[in-house]
Each structure stands twice: as structure tokens, then as C-alpha cells.
Amino acid sequence: MSSVRDSLITSCGRWANSSNLVGRGLKLPAYWPGDDVGKSDVFPDSITAGRQIYRFGYTAVSFVTLGSAFASYLSSTALTVPVEISTRDQFLFSGVAAVSFGAAIASLFNPSPLSLVPVFVAEPENDMATTTGVIRRDDSIKLRARGLTKITRHPLILPVLPWGCATSYLAGGRLSEFLLFGGLATYAVAGCAAQDLRVKKKEGSVGTVFSPDSVQNDEVLDDFFRSTSFVPFVAALDGRQSVKEIILEFPLLGFCFGTFIGWFIEKYLLQYLL
């Protein structure tokens, strides 16, 4: 699969180059600084252009596939009766779904280097404690495990697993729910495993900060990978991470906010489905 992916990225880069899209001097807007590789340039070279076009195409195909699956799901549920669950179980599964949203939303403030979520910092004014008010992008911050990434190296995508299982029951507990939401959960776990495999194979293109020829980032990524775990809390249980540090660094505000928002998202989603 990796060789197919690399071939597609290369083909996209060649297409962008032949279409005269590379090196046109296009810039990102000032409010969205670029990463350390491409800076603020849009399609500065064929490799970057190929990767970005591939990601756009991958996203588009994913949305079309998910949309088709969701349409089929709605058609099938119209002919069947949902399984009733007790008030206690409904509250329990709703809590699991809300907490899953909370973890995923909190990870936007505590992202993993294996994700595409950027990190922004305030530009310091010389060596003083004050800042200039200028925001710059610094994805290298993600290379240091902290908070959520000390729990799991996949804090954004892995919460889809408990969310999918809980929503399968909340939405009706029928075969169609387990196929759709359980399928999303399985896909999320497989995607996280594929990211880990790319790190092990040293492909480099696993996140926003890395480039294949960046030896330093590659070494730091290896250190991050060795000090963190795929399964939540395993790195803490085997001594690679400190439970105390996890508690102190945990993005509690983002998690609480995400859980609060997640409760309502799940509520309105179920109202639409049921």
C-alpha cells in the first residue's frame, strides 16, 4: 500500500509540474503561517505539490465513500426497528461518546506529530519575555511527548474507536449501525496502525513537520515513537512515561470543553438518525 501511495504522490507532483502549478509564487494567507518545510509558499516544489494534491484527493474520496455508506445506512434503517436500551445504558454510552469527542477535540490543542494538526506559537521579542504579537507555525513542538501524547500517540483518531462502539448501540443496535459506526472505528484503528508502520519504515511523510530528507526530525520522531504507545496508557504502565507528568500536562480545559460540545453533537446526531 505504501508503494502505491508513493507512486500516487509522485504522479500528482508530476501533474502539478506539467500543469505549471509549481513555483508560481502563490502564498498562504498571513493568518495561516506555513510549516518549516514549505514555509508560506503554495506548491513550492513538485514533491510538496504532489503530497498536498494527494491529501486533497484522499479527503475527497473519503467523503464520497462515507457519504455513500451513510446514504445506504439511512435507507436500511428505514425498514427496521431499533433495539431499545435501558436509561442506564443510554447514559453510559452517551458519556463514552461525549468523552471520546472530548479527547479528540483536546488533541487539537495537544497534537501528535503523526497528525496534520499544526501548532502555532507567539513570536518572542528578542530575548525578552514579551512577544511581538506575531504568530508563527512551529510543528517541531509536537515532537516532544506531552499530555495526551504521553497517553497515546494517536489522540485525535483513536477516540473514534470508543465513539463508534457507543454510537452503534445508541443509534439502534442493529446490524446496520455496527457496520457503519463499527466500520468507522475499525478504519480509525487501521489508519493509526498504518501511520505507525510508516514511522517504522522511515518514510518521513507522516505529518506536517517532516520531510524525507530531514535526518534530525527522523531521529526525534524515532525517540517520540519509542517513548509513546499505540494503546492508551501502556507507556505509563511500563514506565516509559510518568503518570504525574501526564496529569500535570493534560489539556483539561480543552477536554472539558470538547466533552461538553461532544455531548450535544452526539445528542443532535442521534435525533437526526432516530
C-alpha positions in Angstrom: 0.0 0.0 0.0 2.9 2.3 0.8 4.4 1.9 -2.6 1.1 2.7 -4.2 0.8 5.8 -2.1 4.3 7.0 -3.0 3.5 6.4 -6.7 0.3 8.4 -6.5 2.1 11.3 -4.8 4.8 11.3 -7.4 2.2 11.2 -10.2 0.4 14.1 -8.6 3.6 16.1 -8.3 4.4 15.5 -12.0 0.9 16.5 -13.0 1.2 19.7 -11.0 4.6 20.5 -12.5 3.4 19.8 -16.1 0.3 22.0 -15.4 2.6 24.8 -14.4 1.2 24.9 -10.9 4.6 24.6 -9.2 6.7 27.7 -8.2 4.0 30.2 -9.2 4.8 32.4 -6.2 1.4 31.7 -4.6 1.4 32.3 -0.8 -0.7 31.2 2.1 -2.8 33.9 3.8 -1.0 35.8 6.6 -3.3 34.4 9.2 -2.2 30.8 8.4 1.6 30.5 8.5 3.1 27.6 6.7 5.3 24.9 8.2 9.1 24.7 8.3 9.3 22.7 5.0 7.1 24.7 2.6 7.1 28.0 4.5 4.3 30.1 3.3 4.6 29.0 -0.4 1.8 27.1 -2.1 3.2 24.2 -4.2 6.9 25.4 -3.9 8.1 22.2 -5.5 6.7 19.1 -7.2 7.2 16.9 -4.1 5.2 19.2 -1.8 2.6 19.8 -4.5 2.2 16.0 -5.1 1.7 15.4 -1.4 -0.9 18.2 -0.9 -2.8 17.2 -4.0 -2.8 13.6 -2.9 -4.2 14.6 0.5 -6.9 16.7 -1.1 -7.9 13.8 -3.4 -7.7 11.3 -0.5 -10.1 13.5 1.6 -12.5 13.9 -1.4 -12.6 10.2 -1.9 -13.1 9.6 1.8 -16.1 12.0 1.9 -17.7 10.4 -1.2 -17.2 6.9 0.2 -18.6 7.9 3.7 -21.5 9.8 2.1 -22.4 6.7 0.0 -22.2 4.5 3.1 -24.3 6.9 5.1 -27.0 7.1 2.5 -27.1 3.3 2.3 -27.4 3.2 6.1 -30.3 5.6 6.2 -32.1 3.5 3.6 -31.6 0.3 5.5 -32.7 1.7 8.9 -36.0 3.0 7.5 -37.1 -0.7 7.1 -36.0 -1.9 10.6 -36.9 -1.2 14.2 -34.1 0.0 16.5 -33.3 -2.1 19.6 -34.3 -0.3 22.8 -31.7 0.1 25.5 -32.2 1.0 29.2 -31.8 4.5 30.5 -28.7 3.5 32.4 -27.1 2.1 29.3 -28.1 5.1 27.3 -26.5 7.4 29.8 -23.4 5.3 29.9 -22.9 5.1 26.1 -23.7 8.8 25.7 -21.0 9.5 28.3 -18.5 7.3 26.4 -19.3 9.2 23.1 -19.0 12.6 24.8 -15.7 11.8 26.4 -14.4 10.4 23.0 -15.3 13.8 21.5 -13.6 15.5 24.4 -10.3 13.6 23.8 -10.3 14.3 20.1 -11.1 18.0 20.5 -8.5 18.3 23.3 -5.9 16.8 20.9 -6.3 19.9 18.7 -4.5 21.8 21.5 -2.1 18.9 22.2 -1.5 17.3 18.8 0.7 14.4 17.8 3.4 14.6 15.2 1.6 11.8 13.4 -1.3 14.2 12.8 -1.7 17.1 10.4 -2.9 19.4 13.1 -0.5 22.5 13.2 1.0 24.2 16.2 1.2 28.0 16.5 3.3 30.0 18.9 3.8 33.7 19.6 7.0 35.2 18.2 9.2 36.4 21.1 10.6 39.9 21.0 14.4 39.4 21.1 15.3 37.6 24.3 12.6 39.2 26.4 9.6 37.6 27.9 7.3 39.8 25.9 6.0 38.8 22.5 5.7 40.7 19.3 2.1 39.6 18.7 3.2 37.8 15.5 2.1 34.2 15.3 4.3 31.6 13.6 3.9 27.9 13.0 6.2 25.6 14.8 5.3 21.9 14.3 8.5 20.8 15.9 6.8 21.3 19.3 4.7 18.2 18.5 7.9 16.1 18.6 8.0 16.3 22.4 5.5 14.0 24.0 3.3 15.8 26.5 -0.1 15.4 28.0 -2.3 13.4 25.6 0.5 12.1 23.5 2.0 10.5 26.6 -1.2 8.6 26.9 -1.3 7.5 23.2 0.5 8.7 20.1 -2.9 8.9 18.3 -5.1 11.2 20.5 -7.1 12.6 17.6 -8.1 9.4 15.7 -8.1 6.7 18.2 -11.1 8.1 20.1 -13.2 7.1 17.1 -13.0 3.5 18.4 -15.0 4.0 21.6 -17.2 6.6 19.9 -18.1 4.2 17.1 -18.9 1.4 19.5 -21.0 3.6 21.7 -22.9 5.2 18.8 -23.6 1.7 17.4 -25.8 1.0 20.4 -27.2 4.5 20.8 -28.3 4.7 17.2 -30.3 1.5 17.3 -28.0 -1.5 18.0 -28.9 -3.1 14.6 -26.5 -4.7 12.1 -26.5 -1.5 10.0 -25.2 0.5 13.0 -22.4 -1.9 13.7 -21.5 -2.0 10.0 -21.4 1.8 9.7 -20.1 3.1 13.1 -18.2 -0.1 13.8 -16.6 0.2 10.4 -15.5 3.7 11.1 -14.0 2.6 14.4 -12.1 -0.3 12.6 -10.9 2.1 9.9 -9.6 4.5 12.5 -7.6 1.8 14.3 -6.2 0.6 10.9 -5.3 4.1 9.9 -3.4 4.6 13.2 -1.6 1.3 12.7 -0.7 2.3 9.1 0.9 5.6 10.5 3.0 3.6 12.9 4.1 1.3 10.1 5.2 4.3 8.0 7.3 5.5 11.0 8.9 2.1 11.4 9.7 2.1 7.7 11.1 5.6 8.0 9.0 7.0 5.1 9.1 10.5 6.6 5.8 11.8 5.3 3.7 11.0 8.4 2.8 14.6 9.5 3.1 18.3 8.7 6.6 18.9 10.0 8.5 16.1 8.3 10.3 15.7 5.0 12.0 12.5 3.8 15.5 14.2 3.8 15.2 15.6 7.4 17.6 13.4 9.4 17.2 15.3 12.6 13.4 15.2 12.6 13.6 11.5 11.7 15.7 10.8 14.8 13.5 12.8 17.1 10.4 11.1 15.6 12.0 7.7 16.5 12.5 8.9 20.0 8.9 10.1 20.2 7.8 6.7 18.9 9.8 4.7 21.4 8.6 6.7 24.3 4.9 6.6 23.5 2.4 3.8 22.9 -0.3 2.9 20.4 -2.7 1.5 23.1 -3.6 4.2 25.7 -1.7 4.3 29.0 0.6 1.4 28.0 3.7 3.7 28.0 2.7 4.9 31.5 2.2 1.4 32.8 5.5 0.1 31.6 7.4 3.1 32.9 8.2 5.0 29.7 6.0 7.9 30.8 5.2 9.4 34.2 1.6 9.4 35.4 2.3 12.5 37.4 3.5 14.4 34.3 0.5 13.2 32.3 -1.8 14.6 34.9 0.1 17.9 35.1 0.3 18.3 31.3 -3.2 17.1 30.5 -5.2 19.7 28.5 -8.1 19.7 31.0 -9.8 22.8 29.7 -9.8 21.6 26.1 -11.0 18.2 27.3 -13.9 19.6 29.3 -14.9 21.9 26.6 -14.7 19.1 24.0 -16.7 16.8 26.2 -19.4 19.4 26.7 -19.6 20.1 23.0 -19.4 16.4 22.2 -22.5 15.6 24.4 -24.6 18.0 22.3 -23.1 16.8 19.0 -24.0 13.2 19.9 -27.5 14.2 21.1 -28.3 16.1 17.8 -26.8 13.3 15.7 -29.0 10.7 17.4 -32.0 12.9 17.0 -31.3 13.1 13.3 -30.7 9.4 13.0 -33.7 8.4 15.1 
